[in-house]
Amino acid sequence: MSLVDEARQVAAEFEYPAEAVNEAVKEFMKEMDEGLQKVGATMSQIPTYVTAVPNGTEKGLYMAVDLGGTNFRVCSIHLNGDTTFSLTQSKVAIPRDLMVAKTAQELFSFLARQIQIFLKTHHEEHYEAGVRRRKTMSVSDGYKDEENFYLGFTFSFPVEQVGINSGKLIRWTKGFDIQDAIGKDVCALLQEEIDKLHLPVHVAALVNDTVGTLMARSYTSPGKTGTLLGAIFGTGTNGAYVEQLDKVKKMASMNGSDYDKSTGEMIINTEWGSFDNHLSVLPNTPYDEVLDKESVNPGIQMFEKRISGMFLGEILRRAMLSMMNRSHVAFLKDEHSGVNDVHSTTTIDDNSALYKQWGLDTSFLSIVSEDHSPNLKIVRQALDRDLSISAASFEDAEAVKLLAVAIGKRAARLSAVALGAIVISTGRLNKDTINTSTTAITTGSKSSETEAKTSEAVKEEDVIDIGVDGSVVEYYPGFEDYLREALREIPEIGPEGEKRIRIGIAKDGSGVGAALIALVARGAEKSHAHNIPARARSMG
């Protein structure tokens, strides 16, 4: 058997046929429903208390801050009311000593001071006026709504969210360790330090970046249709979608704060990376098994470990090693230079990243899969540059490409399981049309090439809009094509339903999206105070 035939055999282990896709869709819908019924289900289905999405006509100046790791970002976002916005931002590194401070106050005081510096630098007039007013009145007097910046706080650590602007820290990750903060409301901690500085800022919303992706897409998407789903396919994977409030049965038993019920809907953060941790329907090759066994969290995030950028490079690395270790397969090794088309023998450096766990970045898959050059020159260059493999033969390069394409294609088809299940479960395919006029879907200058894949003949009100972000969906060649192919193979969707699904890139969920959630929170506050509907539209 030739080397390429051997590679095809290994690549075949990553095939994910239509029957498997459909079996997984049914299981995904079942786990979605379980997560809506009770706390502690495999798929968390976390209520976000965000009950409306924007439609692109909203105007105003809002703020967002993002504590997602070792940096802290402060933004102001001016919404222009025509699906466009202007963003101003600054970023500062978190001092190491504050990441392990004795008290939460030390860290949150630093964050509040960065907000103060940002306001002084970029919004001096508003800042000075707000501080003057705050220093001359007591907090009990209150402040005029328009005097406040409404702020969305993206806090990328595990929290138990109990309101739109309230969440208790469960644990720290990413090198932070401030025990004093565990169990405390992170929004209240930040607001307390903001108030000490008399800043005209109200922490209006606690934001998950996936929810932010949905919000950013809904504001910037073309047409009138509300966005159903925001999904991230990057280093990790997750999705947030619009659910009917009466289906979120567990809300009755949760100790959450009051929230706006007028829309009848709520955005749910699925945390779908943990789908099918018990592996009842997910594919499981020997490479997946070893990767999971040697990971820091064996047995969990099993869906994510087959889809996200953190893991795809490692799956490829392990598949390549497996082929190398087969004595009868001449992969990345030559008997003599005469059997290699570059008239040399392939050599692998002893310190090659091929021999190191997590040594292969997922970007390698994108480079390899996209190579259509003569003799796969780009693949060979990547093997040399990234893995210190010199003089790889054409057959070696062809084998690597076959594996990379198979792994990427499987990831895309698995991603279709999540998207397809949510489209079916929410009943969007069955919604009655608003009217019968047919219009071409105009993509405009702000729309990505992916949106053009939606059929021009689809009625605008029939479009099911999905916002996506992340390096895998953006840069892996053919990812959306593979995903759409799988959607067409789901009987409840089929070719006609797939045409109605518009997929577009949604950038900066932690910035623009966070600001938009602050806007919705402000509308909900006004609605609650005056018993009028919130300005942001219903998500139907």
N, C-alpha and C positions, 0 to 999 in steps of 0.2 A: 504493500500500500504506500502511495506517495505521501510526502509530508503534507501537501495541501489536503489530501483525502483524510489524513489523520486530524488535521485542524478542523475540517468540516464535521467530523464525528464529535469533537469536543464542542464545537459551536452548536451542534444539534441539541446538546444538553440544556442550552438556554432557550430553546424554542418554547413559546407559550401560546398554544393553539386556542382557537375560538371557544372550544368547549370549556377550557380552563378559565378563560376570561369570564365567561358567563356564570360559571360556578362561583367564582370569586365575587362577582357583582352581587349575587344573592346573599353571600355571607357578609359582604360589606354592608348591605342594607339592613341585615339582621342585627349586626353590631351597632350600626347607627341608632336603630330603634332602642336597643338595650341601653345605650348610653343616654338616651333622652328620658328613659324610665327611671334610672337609678344612678346614684353616685357610686363610683368604684367599678364601673364596667370596663371591659378591655379597651374600648374606644371612649375616651373621657367625655366628649360632647359637652364642652364647658359653656354654659350661658355667659354671654359677654355683657348683658344689660344694654347693649347698643340695639335700638329698636327702629332705626330709620337709616337710609342711605341717601347721599346727596344725588342731585340730578344735573349738576354742572352749571346751574344758574345762581348758586350761592355766592355771596360777596362778603368781604370783610377781611380783617387782619387777625390772624390767630397765631399761637405759638405751639411749638413742639419741642420736647427734649427727649433724648434717647440715651439710656444707660444700658448698653448691650454687651459690655465687656470692659476692656481697659481704657476706652475712650468715652467721653461725655460730649454729646452733640446738642447744641442749642440752635433752634431755627425760628424764624418768623416767616409766615406764609401769607401772602396777599392773594386772596381768591378774587378773580376778576369778573366772575359771573358768566363767563362764556366758555367754560370748560378749561380755561387756561389759568395759570397762577404764576406768581413771582416768589422766589425763595431766597432768603438770606440766611447764612448759617456760619457757625464757628464750631471748632472742635478742640478739645483739650484732653490731654492724657490724665488719667486718674493717678495721683501719686501712690506708689506702692504701699506706703504706711497707712493710707486711708482705706485701702482694700482689706486690711486686717486690723482696723481700728478697734479700740475697746468699746466705743459707743457709736450707735447709729447717728447721733447728733453730729459727730465729727465729719462723717461722709456727707450727710445731707446739708450741713452748713456750707461745705465746699461747693456742692451743686448749686445751692441758692446764690452763692456769690458769683458763680459763672453766669447765671441768669441776669444778675445785676450788672455785671460787666457788659454783657451782650446788649442789654437795654440802653445802657449809657452810650455805648458805641454806635448802635444802629437806630435807636428810637429815643434819642435824648429828650426831645420836647415832650413826648408822651410820658416818658419816665419821670422827668422833673415835675410835671404837673400832677402826676399820680402820687408821687411821694409827698408833695406839698399837701394835697388833700388828705392823705392818710395820716399825716402827722398832726393835723388840726382837728381830727374827729376820732371818736372812739370806735372800736370795731362794732359795738352794738348799734351804732347809728347806721351802719351799712354803707355801701358805696353804690353809686349809680352803675348800672350794668355796663354802660358804654365806657366807663372809666377803667374797666378791667381788661387785661389780656386773658382770654380763655386759652388754657394750655392742655395739650395732650401729652401724657407721660408714658413713653414706651419703656417698659421695665422688663428686660429679657431674662428674668429669673423665675423659678417656680413660685407662683402665688395662688392663694385661694381667693378668687375674686368674689366679692359679696355686694358689689354695686358698680355703677358705671365709673365712679371715681374712688373706689375703695377696694383694697386687696391686701391680704395678710401674707407676708413673706413665709414661705414654707421652708426653703433652704437656699443657701448660696451655691453658686457654681462658678466656673471660669476664674478661679484664683481668689475670689472674695471670701472672707470669713469674719463676719462681724456678728457674734452670737447675740449681742444685745438687740439686734434688729429682728431676730426670728420671732414670728407670731405678731409682729406689729404691722399696722397699716402704712404702707410705703407712701401713699398719696398724702396721708396726714402728716407723716414725718417731713416730707418736702414742703407742704403748705406751712407748717409751723416755722420752718427756717425762712421761708419767703416772707412771712408776716413780720418776723423779727427785723427784716430789712425794709419794711414798709413798701414792698414792691407791689405795683398794681397788677398782680397776677393771681389768677384763680386756677388751681389744678382741677380741671373739669372732667378729665377722663384718664383712666388707666388703660393702656393700649397694648395689645398683642400685635406683633408686626404682620402676622398673617391677616388679621382683621383689617389692619391698616392697608394692606394690599387690595383687599376687596373695596374699601372706601375710596382709595386713590383711583382705582379703575372706574368706579361708578361715577366719579366726578369728571374724569377726562375721556370716558368712552364716547364714541360717536352715537348719535341717535337718541331716542327717548327711553329705551328699555333699561330698566334697572339691572345692575349686575347681580347675578345669582351667587357667584362663587369667586373667592380669591384663593389662589393656590401658589405655594412656593415649591419649586423643584430646583434646589441649589445644594449647598453643603448638607442641609437637611431637607425634609419635606413635611408639609402640613397644609391644611385647608380650612377655610372658614366660609360658611354659607348662610343664606337666609332661610330660616325655618318658621313654620307657623307656630305661634306661641302656644296654642292649645295642644300641640304635640309634645311640648317640653314638660312632661308630667312631673319630673322631679323638682320643678320650681316650687311646688306646693310644700315640699319637705325641706327645702333649703332655707337657711337663715339669712337670706339676702335682704338688702334694703329695698325700699320702694322704687319702682321704675315705671316708665311710660308704657301703658298697655294699649294706647289708642290705635297704634298701627296694626295690632294683632300679630306682630312678627318680632323675631329677635335673631340677631346674628349668633351663630353657634361656632365656637372654635373646636374643631373635631379632634385635634391631636391624633390624626390618622396614622402617624408613624408607627403606632402600636397595633395597627390592624392585624388580626390573625396571629398574635404572638404564639398561639398553640399550633400553628402550621397545619391547619385543617385543609386549606386550599392553596396556600402560597407555594410556589416552586422551591425546591430545596436540593441544589446540586452539592456534590462533595466540597466545592469551593465556598459555597454559602455556609456550609456546616462548620468548616474550619475557621472561617472568618468570624462567625458568631462565637464559637467556643473560645477564641483567643482575644475577643473584644473586651472592653471594660464593663460592658453590660450584657453578658450572655443571656439569651432567652427573652429579651425585650427589644422593642423597636424593630421587629422583624420585617415589616413592610418597608420602613425607611432603609434598612440594610440592603435592600434589593433595588432601590430607586435613586438614592441621593448621592450627590457628588463626593461625600465623605467616604463612600464605600465602593463605588464602581471601579476605581483604579486598583483597589486592593483585590477585588474579584478577578480582574484581568491578570494581575501579577500572579495570583495563585494558580490560575488556569495555565499561564505560560510555564510556571515552574513544574506543574504536573506533566506537561508535554516534554519538557527538558529531561525529566527524570525517567522517561520511558526509554529503555535501552535500545529498542528497535526503531526509535523515531529520531531522524537526523535533524532535530530542531536546534538551531543556534550552535551547531557543531559540524565540522567537516573532517573527513578522513584526510583530504589533502586539497591543495588550492585548485586543482583541476576540476573539482565538482562545485566550485563556487563561481558564480558568474562575474565576480569582481576579481577573480584570479588571486585570491588570498584566502586565508582561513579565518573563520569567525572567532573572535576572542571576547571573553567577558571579564571585565576587571574584577578582582577579588572583592573589592569594596562596592560593587555595583548595587544600586538601589533595588535591583531585582531580588536581592537576597534579604532585604530589610522590610519588616512589617510596615505598612503604610508608605512604602517607598515610591509608589507610582501614583502621581496626581491624576485626577480624572480628566484634566485638560488634555492629557496624552491621548485618551480615547477619541476626543473630538478631532485632534490633529490627524490621527491615524485614519479615522473613519472617513475623513473628507479628502484624503489623498487620491487623486486620479491622475497623478503625474506618470510619465513613462517610467517603467521599472520601479515604481513606488519609491522614488527618490526621497520624498518627504518623510515617509515612514522610517526609512533607513537612517536618515539624519536624526530623527527623534530618538531612535534606539541608541544611537551613538551619544547624543547630547544628554538624554535623560537617564539612560541606563548603562552608559559606558560599555555598550556592545558595539565593537568595531567590525567592519567588513561583513555585516549581515547580508545574506544572499537574498535574491528576489523571492525565493520560496519562503524564507524566514519571514520576510516582510508581508507576503501574502497571507501567511498563517496568522500573524499578529493582527492584521486587518480583519480577517474573518472572525476572530475572537472578539475584537473590540466592537464590531458592528453587531454581533449577536447579543452582547451584554447590554449595549445601549438600546437596542430594539426591545429587549425584554423589559428594560426599565420603563420605556415609553408605553408599552402595552399594559404593564402593571399600573401605570399612572392613569390610563384610560379606565381602569376598574373603579378608581375613586371618583373621577369626574362623572363617569356614566351612572354609577350608583346614586350620586347626589342629584343628577338631572332627573332620573327616574323617580326617586323617592319624593322629591319635592313636587312632582306632578306638573312641572313646567311644560312638558311636551303636550299635555292634555288641556292646557288653558285655552279658553275661548278667545278668539281674536277680538280686538277692540273694534275694528272696522274692516272693510273688505278692500280698501285701496291698497294697491301694491306699489311700493317705491323701491328704487335701486338703493342698496346700502352704500352710502357714500363714505369712503374711508378717510378722505381729507389728509392733510399733511401730517397730522399728529398720530395717525393710525399706523400700526406696524404692518409689515408685509403679511403677517399671519392672518390678519383680519380679512384680507382679500379672498381668503379661502372660503369665506361664507358666500353662499350663492347670491348673486345679484337679484334673483327672482324672489327671495324670501321677503315676506312682509316685515317691515321694521318692527311691528309690535309682536311678531312671532320669534324674533331673535332671542336666543338664550346667551347672555353675555357672561364671559368668564375672564377674569384678570389673572395673569400669571407673572411670576418673577423668579429669578434664580438662574445661575450659570448653566445648569443642565438644559433647561428648556430654551434658554436663549442661544446657547452656543453649540450644543450637540447637534450635528447635521442630521436632518431628517426626523428629529424627535417628534415634532407635531404631526408629520405625515404618518409615522408609525402609530402614534396615539389615535389619530383619526381613523386609520384603518381598523383598529380594534373597536372603536366606537360603532363603526358601521356593522361589525359582526355581532353586536348586541341586539337581539330581535326587537326589544322595546324601543330602540333608537333607530337602527337601520340607516340606510343611505339618506332617506328623506329627513330623519331627525338630525343626523350628523350635519346636514347642510345648514340647519338652523342654529348650530352652536358657533358662536363667534369667540375666538380666543385672541386676546390682545395683551401685550406686555404692560404691566402696571409697576412703575418704579416708585421707590421711596415710600413704602408703607409706614416706616417708622417716623417719617417727617411729614409729608403731605397727608398721608392717611391719618396720622395721629392728630393733626390739626383739624381734619374733617370730623373726626370723632368728637373733638372738643366742641365743634360747631353743633353737632347733633345733640350733645349733652346740654349745651346752652339752650337749644330749642326745647328740649325736654323740661329743663328747669322753668322756662317761661310758661310752657304748657301747664305744668303742675301748679305754678303760682296763679295763673289766670284762667285755668280750666279751658284752654283753647288748644286746637291741634298744633303739634310741632310743625315748624316750617319745612323741615326736610320731608321729602316725599315718602309715601309708603313704598315698601320694597316689592310690591306685587308686580 
